[in-house]
Amino acid sequence: MAHKPRSMADAPESENTATDQPAEGSDSGAPADAESPQELWREYFAFEEPYQNQGDAVERIIEAGKARGYLAMEGPCGTGKTMAALTAGATLVRDTDLYDRILVVTPVKQQLQQFVEDLRAMNTGLDDPFDGISLVGKRDLCPYEREELFPDDESVYDRCESLRENTAHLIEADGGAKEAPAADAALENDDDEDEKWWDPGLAKDLAAAARPDGLDQRSLGEQTLGTDGVDSPYRPEQPRAPESMVEDGGEATLFCPFEADWYARNKGSPIDFSDGRDNVVTIDEYLPKSVERGTCPHRVMQVMLQHADVVIGNYNHLFDPKSRTLLTDVLDENTFVVVDEAHRLEERVRDLLSSRVGKHTLTRARNDCNVLRQRANQSTEHKQQVKEVLNARDVPLDSVEQARAFYDDVIEWLDQRVRSHLDGEVEGWRADPDRLPERDIEVPLRDPDTVEQDDLTKWAMDEGYDGSMWRTLARVGAAVDDAIDELGLPRSPVAGPVGAIMNDWWEAGHASFLREIELEYSEADERAVGTAYETRYTPGLLLYNCMPARAIREILDGLGGGVLMSATLEPLDVFTQVAGLRHLEEEGNPDGRAVDGDGRIVREATYDLPFPEENRASYLVDVRPFTARNRGDPTVMDPLGEEWNPTRDEYAHALRALARSPGNVLVAMPSYAEAAWAGAYLQESVEKRVLVDESSSNEATERLKQSFFSGEGRVLVTSARGTLTEGVDYDGAKLSTCAVVGVPLVNIGSPRVRAVQRAYGDAFGDESAFEYALTVPAVRRARQAIGRVIRGVDEIGVRAFVGRRYCPGARHSVFPYLSPDEREEFTRMTPEFLADQLDAFWSGRRP
């Protein structure tokens, strides 16, 4: 049963499915006084009564926010985390002078939608609702990209930026800008400019030039570009500037009419928050409404988020340096941040802060420099033109030639290094590339276990490319890009961003970053084929971030305060270390926001699963550790057990008992290879349909998931590190039992994993390196999987950790990394008694 809305008006359900019951209010379980000042937050709470622990969570978040600090909170399904965070944030925004807005970031689309629905539920009962917006990426908003009208060889970001630059150039004001009405703008951009550099009248004319002749309602859809079920006022093809706006002897450049219309509105939005249900706008509102009015949907989103009380986005919007620019105007000390699914924070930010430049992109950067050099060599006049543009940026032409030579040499070095590596790994691959493995390959450029200079940097220094040259590449690249644009040369340059990555390659520390060659495997029709190995792989240079804590800490320190929450954050002391929070607490704050000592306060809270304990059976199945040494190679194991060793026999016994449980059963193995073994065995051993997951496309995984959901009494076997054990909603009768086999550690032999462990040893001590870098994330993943079973008050199910390492007192036990509630509730069980215990539990119960 869901929360009751606080009024008779219909409101969307919260994320929770617990019974209606009052908050316990504190760790002691004493109910909070509804009349106390501490519960002013009830005005914003969307329902009559909070769930168990939910009221306490709200107050703890408010306490941390008022102190300009952070709360790290673990709350399982049923805690009501999304509503608690929104309620606390709303209280801080409306009832204090500390915050102007709430920023929510989550890596899960389903959770993003949950925040939208909970915010709408909150607004339903408010006379003055909070203006909210959910963000999406540019790829989802650009009409030309959505309709596949951009070239295949150029990213939507590069193409969009090029069109924006062209459009801006065409509408520059000559002298003074003409005043033009802001064309039904509902919201104005917050840019505080003394004088417009653009001419709204020119912008309006430019947008009009993209409309079909004689446009009327009857021709919409026939002569115009449409997307998302609505028609724009513009022709389907990308327009070029009209002759009246082209300089004598110049070429008509491509432009974006949606961008031009935005400038015609003086950077305003034609829609506002009232266009969204309960004042919350999503892509479902601002995409079609912007397109039909002829305005850039991405620009509209950008304007609206500046006016929003609540901004809901994904991790990229806060932690990706490229995407974060969208939020520049709202990332300050007046922002209260909610970081959802925070157990993913470390891994996701590490990926976002790692940089890759492919061989093809290096080649394009080299060619950018070459094109500019060739232009300068065409004539004395052309050389003077090139020099004037470069000199304005303090870049000599000789530096462009030096950068060209450097990229040329790096490309050759990369090819030679890849061939040399493959020669040592795969005999005969040059004659027969089909011998190459069908997987990604890492080629580390230093010993991952040792902090030392990488091979590419050593080679470059030997060739005379020293630090002073590396440090110029970003500036030289930016100047090359600008020169190509200003001179109207027909190409989309990449020298600027490539130069920035190469500058980071030189500057980034070798303890915190691992430098690699990465060979990305892809199907033959998905890549450009060059040398023999490129029939299999797309090669590139990777600067891999091993230690994201510093970046996380700096970003959070730039905000006012917040909450980081998940169903699986324990051990919280480890989380606050690896996420940089503990250092944030310890270091001084130049902004004078110190509360405890010299740094921010950091608080911790953990809540128990609130659903009836009698509805679940929880087991630690005591079988010998499922390690590679104990279990052997699964690919040579007969499904019927004729060649099994004792370890595999023990696990087969436990899996058979668990798979025979009533209803749907999810079995999470350490790898897809082990999933294939377990699936083959269970197909022969249980009278259920057995589905086996494998590493595949998102579409194939979705089909498998729907097949699992389509009928009761099935078994799904997957990898614990796959996509089906986390972020999937197995509510109701979709899942009755989940078994996690072994501790799902990542490949500890991977160079990246070894480098991360080395970096963590430097930061937290060698004795904690393996624990922080590998063990804790693996246990969190296992806990996420078993957390799929019990999602509501009426749900019944079995949760099982299978393997001795989960048991207390075992060698290398991970028992201490479970939550306090799990350590108390899970019962140790040997395989021979498991079947009887399961039968006893399910007796009289059916999922």
C-alpha positions in Angstrom: 0.0 0.0 0.0 1.4 3.4 -0.9 1.3 6.6 1.1 -2.0 8.4 1.4 -1.9 11.8 -0.3 -2.3 14.6 2.2 -5.4 15.9 0.3 -8.2 14.3 -1.7 -6.5 15.5 -4.9 -4.9 12.7 -6.9 -1.2 12.5 -6.5 1.4 10.1 -8.0 2.7 7.3 -5.7 5.9 7.7 -3.9 8.8 5.3 -4.6 7.8 3.3 -1.5 5.2 0.6 -1.0 5.2 0.4 2.8 2.1 0.6 4.9 0.8 3.9 6.2 2.4 4.3 9.6 3.9 7.2 11.6 7.5 8.0 11.6 9.6 6.6 14.4 11.4 9.9 14.5 14.7 8.8 15.9 17.0 5.9 16.4 15.2 5.1 19.7 11.9 4.8 17.9 10.2 7.6 19.8 7.6 9.4 17.7 8.3 13.0 16.8 6.0 15.7 18.1 3.9 16.8 15.1 3.6 20.3 16.6 7.3 20.8 17.2 9.3 23.4 15.2 11.5 20.5 14.0 8.5 19.3 11.9 7.9 22.4 9.8 8.9 20.1 6.9 5.4 18.5 7.1 4.0 21.4 5.1 6.0 20.1 2.1 5.7 16.4 2.7 3.3 15.0 0.1 1.4 12.5 2.3 -0.5 12.3 5.5 2.1 10.3 7.4 5.8 9.4 6.7 7.0 5.8 6.6 9.0 4.3 9.4 12.4 6.1 9.6 11.3 8.6 6.8 10.6 11.4 9.3 13.9 10.9 11.0 15.7 10.9 7.6 14.1 14.2 6.7 15.2 15.8 10.0 18.8 14.5 9.7 19.0 15.9 6.1 17.7 19.3 7.3 20.2 19.3 10.2 23.1 18.6 7.8 21.9 21.3 5.4 21.5 23.9 8.0 25.1 23.3 9.1 26.3 23.6 5.5 27.4 20.0 5.7 26.6 16.6 4.1 24.8 13.5 5.2 25.8 10.1 3.9 22.7 7.9 4.3 21.9 4.3 3.6 18.2 3.6 3.4 16.8 0.4 1.8 13.6 0.3 -0.3 10.8 1.5 1.9 12.7 4.3 3.6 11.2 6.8 1.2 14.5 8.4 0.3 13.4 10.5 -2.7 10.5 12.1 -0.8 12.6 12.6 2.3 15.3 14.4 0.3 12.9 16.6 -1.6 11.0 17.5 1.6 14.2 18.4 3.4 15.5 20.4 0.5 12.1 22.2 0.1 12.2 23.2 3.8 15.8 24.5 3.5 14.9 26.5 0.4 11.6 28.0 1.7 12.2 28.3 5.5 15.8 29.4 5.6 17.9 31.9 3.8 20.6 29.4 3.1 19.5 27.9 -0.3 17.8 29.1 -3.5 17.4 25.8 -5.2 17.7 22.0 -5.0 19.8 20.0 -7.5 19.2 16.3 -7.8 21.5 14.0 -9.7 21.0 10.3 -10.2 22.5 7.8 -12.7 19.3 5.8 -13.1 16.5 6.9 -15.5 13.9 5.2 -13.4 15.0 7.2 -10.3 15.1 10.4 -12.2 11.4 9.8 -13.1 10.7 9.0 -9.5 12.0 12.4 -8.4 9.8 14.0 -11.0 6.7 12.2 -9.7 7.5 12.9 -6.1 8.0 16.6 -6.8 4.7 16.7 -8.6 3.1 14.9 -5.6 4.6 17.6 -3.3 3.4 20.4 -5.5 -0.1 19.1 -5.6 -0.7 20.3 -2.0 1.1 23.6 -2.2 -0.4 27.0 -2.9 3.0 28.1 -4.2 4.5 25.0 -6.0 8.1 24.5 -6.7 9.2 25.1 -10.3 11.0 22.0 -11.4 12.7 20.7 -14.5 14.3 17.4 -15.5 17.3 17.5 -17.8 18.3 15.4 -20.8 21.3 15.4 -23.1 21.6 17.4 -26.3 21.4 14.3 -28.4 17.8 13.8 -27.2 16.8 17.4 -27.9 18.3 18.4 -31.3 15.6 18.0 -34.0 18.3 17.4 -36.7 20.0 14.7 -34.7 16.8 13.1 -33.7 15.8 12.8 -37.3 19.3 11.6 -38.4 20.0 14.6 -40.5 23.6 15.2 -39.2 26.6 13.6 -40.9 27.5 10.2 -39.5 31.2 11.1 -39.1 30.6 14.0 -36.7 29.2 14.0 -33.2 26.0 15.9 -32.4 28.0 18.1 -30.0 30.6 19.1 -32.6 28.0 19.6 -35.3 25.8 21.7 -32.9 28.7 23.8 -31.7 29.7 24.5 -35.3 26.1 25.5 -36.3 25.9 27.7 -33.2 29.1 29.5 -34.1 27.9 30.0 -37.7 24.6 31.3 -36.5 26.2 33.7 -34.0 28.4 35.1 -36.7 25.5 35.8 -39.0 23.5 37.7 -36.4 26.2 39.9 -34.9 25.0 43.4 -34.5 26.6 46.0 -36.7 27.0 49.1 -34.6 23.9 49.0 -32.3 21.5 46.1 -32.0 18.1 46.7 -33.3 15.3 46.2 -30.8 12.9 43.4 -31.5 10.0 42.1 -29.4 10.9 39.0 -27.5 8.4 37.0 -29.4 6.1 35.6 -26.7 9.0 34.8 -24.5 7.7 33.3 -21.2 11.1 33.3 -19.4 14.1 35.5 -20.0 17.7 34.4 -19.9 19.5 35.5 -16.7 22.5 36.7 -18.6 23.3 40.2 -17.2 24.7 41.9 -20.3 25.0 45.7 -20.6 24.8 45.5 -24.4 23.6 42.8 -26.8 26.2 41.7 -29.2 23.5 40.1 -31.4 20.8 41.8 -33.5 17.4 40.3 -32.6 16.0 41.6 -35.9 18.7 39.8 -37.9 18.1 36.7 -35.9 14.4 36.8 -36.6 15.1 37.3 -40.3 17.6 34.4 -40.3 15.1 32.0 -38.7 12.4 33.1 -41.2 14.8 32.3 -44.1 14.6 28.6 -43.1 10.8 28.5 -43.5 9.2 27.1 -46.6 7.7 29.7 -49.0 4.0 30.2 -48.4 4.1 28.3 -45.1 0.7 27.8 -43.5 -0.9 25.2 -41.3 -1.7 22.9 -44.3 1.9 22.6 -45.3 3.2 21.8 -41.8 4.5 18.2 -41.9 4.6 18.1 -45.7 7.3 20.8 -46.2 8.7 21.1 -42.7 10.9 19.2 -40.2 9.0 17.2 -37.6 10.1 15.3 -34.6 8.4 13.8 -31.5 5.0 14.0 -33.2 5.1 17.8 -33.8 6.1 19.9 -36.7 8.5 22.8 -36.7 8.1 25.8 -39.0 11.4 25.0 -40.9 12.3 23.1 -44.0 13.6 19.5 -43.3 17.1 20.1 -44.7 19.7 22.1 -42.8 19.5 25.6 -44.2 22.3 27.9 -45.5 22.5 31.6 -45.0 20.5 33.7 -47.5 22.4 35.6 -50.0 21.6 38.9 -48.3 23.6 37.8 -45.3 26.6 36.4 -47.2 29.7 38.7 -47.6 30.8 39.4 -51.1 32.7 36.5 -52.4 31.9 34.4 -49.4 30.2 31.0 -49.1 26.7 30.6 -47.7 27.3 28.8 -44.4 25.0 26.3 -42.7 23.2 27.7 -39.7 20.6 26.6 -37.2 17.2 28.3 -37.4 16.2 27.0 -33.9 19.3 28.8 -32.5 18.5 31.9 -34.5 14.9 32.0 -33.1 16.3 31.8 -29.6 18.4 35.0 -30.2 15.3 36.6 -31.8 13.6 36.1 -28.4 16.6 37.8 -26.7 17.7 34.4 -25.3 14.3 33.7 -23.9 12.0 30.7 -23.6 8.5 30.7 -25.1 7.3 28.2 -22.5 7.3 28.3 -18.7 6.7 26.0 -15.8 3.0 26.2 -16.1 3.4 24.1 -19.2 4.4 21.1 -17.1 2.1 19.0 -14.9 2.2 20.5 -11.4 4.8 23.0 -12.4 7.4 20.3 -13.3 8.5 20.3 -16.9 10.2 17.4 -18.6 11.3 16.6 -22.2 7.7 15.6 -22.8 6.8 19.3 -22.5 9.8 21.4 -23.5 10.8 19.4 -26.6 7.5 19.5 -28.5 6.5 22.9 -27.4 9.9 24.4 -28.4 10.0 22.6 -31.7 6.5 23.8 -32.8 7.5 27.4 -31.9 10.8 27.1 -33.8 13.1 27.5 -30.8 16.0 25.3 -29.8 14.8 22.9 -27.1 18.3 22.7 -25.5 18.4 26.4 -25.2 14.9 26.5 -23.7 16.0 23.8 -21.1 19.1 26.0 -20.4 16.9 29.1 -19.7 14.4 27.3 -17.6 16.9 25.6 -15.3 18.2 29.0 -14.4 14.7 29.9 -13.0 13.9 26.5 -11.5 13.6 25.8 -7.8 14.4 22.1 -8.4 16.7 20.8 -11.1 16.8 17.0 -11.7 19.5 15.6 -13.9 22.1 12.8 -14.1 25.6 12.5 -12.8 27.0 13.9 -16.0 25.4 17.3 -15.3 27.3 17.7 -12.1 30.5 15.6 -12.4 31.4 15.7 -16.2 33.5 18.7 -16.9 31.9 19.1 -20.4 28.3 18.7 -19.3 28.7 20.7 -16.1 29.0 24.0 -18.1 25.2 23.8 -18.6 24.7 24.3 -14.8 27.4 26.9 -14.3 24.8 29.5 -13.2 23.4 27.3 -10.4 26.4 25.5 -9.1 27.1 27.7 -6.0 26.8 27.8 -2.3 23.1 28.6 -2.7 22.4 25.1 -4.1 21.4 22.1 -2.0 22.4 18.9 -3.7 20.9 15.4 -3.6 23.2 12.7 -4.9 21.1 9.6 -5.5 22.4 6.0 -5.9 25.6 7.2 -4.3 27.1 3.7 -4.2 27.8 4.2 -7.9 29.4 7.6 -7.4 33.0 6.5 -7.3 32.9 4.3 -10.4 30.8 6.7 -12.5 32.9 9.7 -11.7 36.0 7.8 -12.4 34.7 7.1 -15.9 33.6 10.7 -16.4 37.0 12.0 -15.4 38.9 9.6 -17.6 39.9 10.9 -21.1 40.3 9.0 -24.3 41.5 10.2 -27.7 41.3 7.7 -30.5 43.8 7.2 -33.3 41.3 8.6 -35.8 40.8 11.7 -33.7 44.6 12.2 -33.4 44.8 11.9 -37.2 42.1 14.6 -37.5 44.0 16.9 -35.2 47.2 16.4 -37.2 45.3 17.1 -40.4 43.8 20.3 -38.8 47.3 21.6 -38.3 48.3 20.4 -41.8 45.4 22.2 -43.4 46.3 25.4 -41.8 50.0 25.0 -42.8 49.0 24.3 -46.4 46.7 27.4 -46.4 49.7 29.5 -45.3 51.9 28.0 -48.0 49.4 28.8 -50.8 50.5 32.5 -51.1 52.0 35.4 -49.2 48.6 36.8 -48.6 47.2 33.6 -47.2 50.3 33.2 -44.9 49.6 36.7 -43.6 46.0 35.9 -43.0 46.9 32.7 -41.0 49.6 34.5 -39.0 47.2 37.4 -38.1 44.7 34.9 -36.7 47.3 32.9 -34.8 49.2 36.0 -33.5 46.0 37.3 -32.0 46.2 34.2 -29.8 49.9 34.4 -29.2 50.6 31.3 -31.2 53.4 31.3 -33.9 52.9 29.4 -37.1 56.0 27.3 -36.2 54.1 26.0 -33.2 51.4 24.7 -35.5 54.0 22.8 -37.5 55.6 21.4 -34.3 52.2 20.2 -33.2 51.6 18.6 -36.6 54.9 16.8 -36.4 54.2 15.6 -32.9 50.8 14.1 -33.7 52.3 12.4 -36.8 55.0 10.8 -34.7 52.5 9.8 -31.9 50.3 8.1 -34.5 53.2 6.1 -35.8 54.4 5.2 -32.3 50.9 4.1 -31.4 50.7 1.8 -34.4 54.1 0.3 -33.7 53.3 -0.3 -30.0 49.9 -2.0 -30.8 51.5 -4.3 -33.3 54.3 -5.2 -30.9 51.9 -6.0 -28.1 49.7 -8.2 -30.4 52.8 -10.0 -31.7 53.5 -11.0 -28.2 50.0 -12.1 -27.4 48.5 -13.6 -30.6 50.7 -15.7 -32.9 49.9 -15.3 -36.6 47.5 -12.4 -36.3 49.1 -10.4 -39.0 48.3 -13.1 -41.6 44.9 -13.9 -40.1 43.3 -11.0 -38.1 40.4 -13.4 -37.2 42.7 -14.9 -34.6 42.5 -11.7 -32.5 40.3 -12.0 -29.5 36.7 -10.5 -29.6 37.0 -8.3 -26.6 38.5 -5.0 -25.5 42.3 -5.1 -24.8 44.2 -2.9 -22.3 47.9 -2.1 -23.0 49.2 -0.4 -19.9 52.1 2.1 -20.5 53.6 1.6 -17.1 53.6 -1.1 -14.5 50.2 -0.6 -12.8 51.7 -1.6 -9.4 54.5 1.1 -9.6 54.2 4.8 -9.8 56.5 5.8 -12.7 56.5 7.7 -16.0 54.6 6.1 -18.9 56.2 4.8 -22.1 54.6 7.4 -24.4 56.0 10.3 -22.3 59.4 8.7 -22.1 59.5 8.1 -25.9 58.4 11.7 -26.5 61.1 13.2 -24.3 63.7 11.1 -26.0 62.4 12.5 -29.3 62.8 16.0 -28.1 59.1 16.7 -27.2 59.6 18.0 -23.7 57.2 19.4 -21.2 57.2 23.0 -22.6 56.0 21.6 -26.0 53.2 19.4 -24.4 52.0 22.4 -22.4 51.4 24.4 -25.6 49.2 21.8 -27.3 45.9 23.0 -25.8 46.6 26.6 -26.7 47.9 25.8 -30.1 45.0 23.5 -30.8 42.4 26.1 -29.8 44.1 28.7 -32.0 44.1 26.2 -34.9 40.4 25.6 -34.4 39.6 29.3 -34.3 41.7 30.0 -37.4 40.0 27.2 -39.4 36.6 28.7 -38.4 37.6 32.3 -39.1 39.1 31.6 -42.4 36.1 29.6 -43.5 38.0 26.4 -44.2 35.6 23.5 -44.9 36.3 21.2 -41.9 35.2 20.6 -38.3 38.4 20.9 -36.3 39.3 18.9 -33.2 42.8 20.1 -32.5 41.6 22.1 -29.5 40.1 19.3 -27.5 42.8 16.9 -28.5 45.5 19.4 -27.4 43.7 19.7 -24.0 43.8 15.9 -23.5 47.5 15.7 -24.4 48.2 18.6 -22.0 46.5 16.6 -19.3 48.5 13.5 -20.3 51.7 15.4 -19.4 50.4 17.2 -16.3 48.3 14.6 -14.5 50.0 12.7 -11.7 51.2 9.2 -12.3 49.9 8.0 -9.0 46.4 9.1 -9.6 46.2 8.3 -13.3 47.1 5.2 -15.4 48.0 5.8 -19.0 47.1 3.0 -21.5 46.5 2.1 -25.1 42.9 0.9 -25.3 41.8 -1.3 -28.1 38.0 -1.2 -28.3 36.5 -4.3 -30.0 33.6 -3.7 -32.3 31.9 -5.4 -35.2 33.6 -4.8 -38.6 30.8 -2.7 -40.0 31.0 -0.3 -37.0 34.5 1.0 -37.5 36.8 2.5 -40.1 39.3 -0.1 -41.2 43.0 1.0 -41.4 45.9 -1.3 -40.5 45.3 -5.0 -40.1 44.5 -4.8 -36.3 41.9 -2.1 -37.0 39.7 -4.7 -38.7 39.0 -5.7 -35.1 39.7 -2.8 -32.9 39.4 1.0 -32.6 42.7 2.1 -30.9 43.1 5.0 -28.7 45.1 6.6 -25.8 43.4 6.5 -22.4 44.2 8.6 -19.4 42.4 6.6 -16.7 41.4 8.4 -13.4 42.2 6.0 -10.5 41.3 8.4 -7.7 38.1 10.5 -8.2 37.8 11.5 -4.6 39.6 14.8 -5.1 37.3 15.9 -7.9 34.2 14.8 -6.0 35.3 16.7 -3.0 36.1 19.9 -4.9 32.7 19.8 -6.6 30.8 19.2 -3.4 32.7 21.9 -1.6 31.5 24.4 -4.2 27.9 23.8 -3.2 26.0 24.7 0.0 25.4 21.2 1.4 23.5 18.1 0.7 22.7 14.4 1.1 24.4 11.4 -0.6 22.1 8.4 -0.4 21.6 4.8 -1.5 20.2 1.5 -0.4 23.8 0.1 -0.2 26.4 2.6 1.2 27.7 0.6 4.1 30.4 0.6 5.4 29.7 4.4 5.6 33.2 5.2 7.0 34.7 3.7 3.8 32.2 5.6 1.6 33.0 8.9 3.2 36.7 8.3 2.6 36.6 7.2 -1.0 34.1 9.9 -1.9 36.3 12.6 -0.5 33.8 13.6 2.2 36.0 12.8 5.2 38.8 15.0 3.7 36.2 17.7 3.1 35.3 17.6 6.8 39.0 17.8 7.9 40.3 20.5 5.7 39.8 24.2 6.2 37.3 26.3 4.2 38.4 29.6 2.7 34.7 30.7 2.4 34.4 30.8 6.2 31.7 28.1 6.3 33.4 26.1 9.0 31.1 24.4 11.5 33.0 21.7 13.3 36.7 22.7 13.5 37.9 24.0 10.2 35.9 21.9 7.7 32.4 20.9 6.8 30.4 18.6 9.0 29.8 15.1 7.6 27.2 13.0 9.2 26.1 9.3 8.7 22.8 7.5 9.0 21.7 3.9 8.3 18.2 2.6 8.4 16.9 -0.9 8.5 14.6 -2.6 6.0 11.1 -1.5 7.3 9.1 -4.4 5.9 7.9 -7.4 8.1 10.8 -9.7 8.9 8.5 -12.7 8.8 8.0 -12.2 5.1 11.6 -13.0 4.2 14.1 -15.7 4.7 17.8 -14.6 4.6 20.6 -17.1 4.4 24.4 -17.2 4.4 25.0 -20.5 2.7 28.2 -21.9 4.1 30.1 -23.6 1.2 33.8 -23.4 0.5 34.8 -20.1 -1.2 33.9 -20.0 -4.9 37.3 -18.9 -6.2 39.1 -19.6 -9.4 41.5 -21.9 -7.6 38.7 -23.9 -6.0 36.1 -24.2 -8.7 38.2 -24.8 -11.9 37.3 -23.8 -15.4 33.6 -23.7 -16.0 34.0 -24.2 -19.8 35.2 -27.7 -19.3 32.7 -28.8 -16.7 30.0 -31.2 -17.8 26.5 -29.9 -16.9 25.6 -33.2 -15.3 28.6 -33.2 -13.0 30.7 -36.0 -14.4 33.9 -33.9 -14.2 33.1 -31.7 -11.3 35.3 -31.1 -8.4 34.0 -31.0 -4.8 33.5 -27.2 -4.8 31.3 -27.2 -7.8 29.3 -30.1 -6.4 28.6 -28.2 -3.2 27.4 -25.1 -5.2 25.3 -27.2 -7.5 23.5 -28.7 -4.5 22.7 -25.2 -3.1 21.7 -23.7 -6.5 19.3 -26.6 -7.1 17.6 -26.1 -3.8 17.2 -22.3 -4.4 16.1 -22.6 -8.0 13.3 -24.9 -6.9 11.8 -22.2 -4.7 8.3 -21.1 -5.8 8.0 -18.2 -8.2 10.8 -16.5 -10.2 14.4 -17.0 -9.1 17.4 -14.9 -9.9 20.8 -16.5 -9.7 23.8 -14.1 -9.9 27.1 -15.8 -10.7 30.5 -14.2 -10.5 30.8 -14.0 -14.3 28.9 -14.8 -17.5 31.0 -17.9 -18.0 29.9 -19.2 -14.6 26.3 -18.2 -15.5 26.5 -20.4 -18.6 27.6 -23.3 -16.4 25.0 -22.8 -13.8 22.3 -22.3 -16.4 23.2 -25.5 -18.2 23.1 -27.4 -14.9 19.8 -26.0 -13.8 18.2 -26.7 -17.1 18.8 -30.4 -16.4 17.9 -30.2 -12.7 14.8 -28.2 -12.2 11.3 -28.3 -13.7 11.3 -24.7 -14.6 12.2 -22.7 -17.6 15.8 -21.5 -17.2 16.9 -18.3 -18.9 20.6 -17.6 -19.2 21.9 -14.0 -19.6 25.1 -13.2 -21.5 27.0 -10.1 -22.3 24.9 -8.6 -25.1 23.1 -5.6 -26.4 20.6 -3.6 -24.4 17.8 -4.8 -26.7 18.7 -8.4 -26.1 18.9 -7.9 -22.4 15.5 -6.2 -22.4 13.9 -9.1 -24.3 15.3 -11.6 -21.8 14.0 -9.5 -18.9 10.5 -9.4 -20.3 10.6 -13.1 -20.9 11.5 -13.6 -17.3 8.6 -11.3 -16.2 6.1 -12.9 -18.6 5.3 -15.9 -16.4 5.8 -17.1 -12.8 8.1 -20.0 -12.0 11.2 -19.2 -14.0 14.9 -19.1 -13.3 17.1 -16.3 -14.6 20.9 -16.9 -14.4 23.2 -13.9 -14.9 26.4 -12.3 -13.9 26.4 -10.3 -10.6 28.3 -7.6 -12.5 25.7 -7.4 -15.3 22.8 -5.1 -15.8 20.0 -7.3 -14.4 21.1 -7.2 -10.8 20.9 -3.5 -10.2 18.4 -0.7 -11.1 15.8 -3.2 -12.3 12.4 -3.1 -10.6 11.4 -6.6 -9.6 8.3 -5.5 -7.7 5.2 -7.7 -7.0 5.5 -11.3 -8.2 8.4 -10.6 -10.6 10.9 -12.1 -8.2 10.6 -14.3 -5.1 14.2 -15.5 -4.6 17.7 -14.1 -5.3 21.0 -15.9 -4.8 24.3 -14.2 -5.1 27.1 -16.8 -5.7 30.6 -15.8 -4.5 31.9 -12.2 -4.0 31.6 -10.4 -7.4 35.0 -8.9 -7.5 36.2 -7.3 -10.7 39.1 -8.9 -12.6 41.9 -8.2 -10.1 44.4 -8.9 -12.9 43.2 -5.9 -15.0 45.9 -3.2 -15.2 43.2 -0.5 -14.3 42.1 -2.4 -11.3 45.7 -2.9 -10.2 46.4 0.8 -10.7 43.3 1.8 -8.7 44.5 -0.5 -5.9 47.9 1.1 -6.0 46.4 4.6 -5.9 44.2 3.7 -3.0 47.2 2.3 -1.1 48.9 5.7 -1.5 45.8 7.6 -0.3 44.4 5.3 2.4 47.3 3.0 3.3 48.4 -0.3 1.8 46.5 -2.3 4.4 43.2 -0.7 3.2 43.8 -0.7 -0.6 42.3 -4.0 -1.5 39.4 -3.5 0.9 38.5 0.1 -0.4 39.1 -0.5 -4.0 37.7 -4.0 -4.5 36.0 -5.7 -1.6 33.6 -3.0 -0.6 32.3 -2.2 -4.1 31.9 -6.0 -4.7 29.8 -6.5 -1.6 27.7 -3.4 -2.4 26.9 -5.0 -5.8 26.0 -8.3 -4.1 23.7 -6.4 -1.7 22.1 -4.5 -4.6 21.2 -7.8 -6.2 19.5 -9.3 -3.1 17.8 -6.0 -2.6 15.7 -6.7 -5.7 13.6 -9.3 -3.8 11.6 -7.4 -1.1 10.3 -4.2 -2.5 7.0 -3.8 -0.6 5.2 -4.5 2.6 3.3 -7.5 1.2 6.1 -9.1 -0.7 7.5 -12.4 0.3 10.9 -13.8 -0.7 14.3 -15.4 -0.1 17.6 -13.8 -0.1 20.8 -15.8 -0.1 24.5 -15.1 -0.1 26.2 -18.3 -1.3 29.8 -18.7 -0.2 31.8 -19.0 3.0 33.3 -15.6 2.6 29.9 -14.1 3.6 30.0 -16.0 6.9 31.4 -14.4 10.1 34.8 -15.5 11.1 35.7 -17.1 7.8 39.1 -16.4 6.1 38.8 -13.2 4.1 35.2 -12.8 5.4 33.1 -10.0 3.9 30.5 -10.3 6.7 31.6 -7.0 8.3 30.8 -5.1 5.1 27.1 -6.0 5.3 24.8 -3.5 6.9 24.1 -3.9 10.7 20.6 -5.1 9.9 21.8 -7.7 7.5 24.5 -9.0 9.9 21.8 -9.5 12.5 19.1 -11.0 10.2 21.0 -13.4 7.9 21.3 -17.0 9.1 24.2 -19.3 8.5 23.1 -22.4 6.7 24.9 -25.5 5.2 23.7 -26.8 1.8 22.4 -30.1 3.2 19.8 -28.3 5.3 18.9 -25.6 2.8 16.2 -27.4 0.9 14.3 -28.3 4.1 14.6 -24.7 5.4 13.3 -23.3 2.2 10.3 -25.8 2.2 9.5 -24.7 5.8 9.6 -21.1 4.9 7.4 -21.4 1.8 4.9 -23.7 3.5 1.7 -21.7 3.5 3.3 -18.8 1.6 3.2 -18.2 -2.1 4.7 -15.2 -3.9 
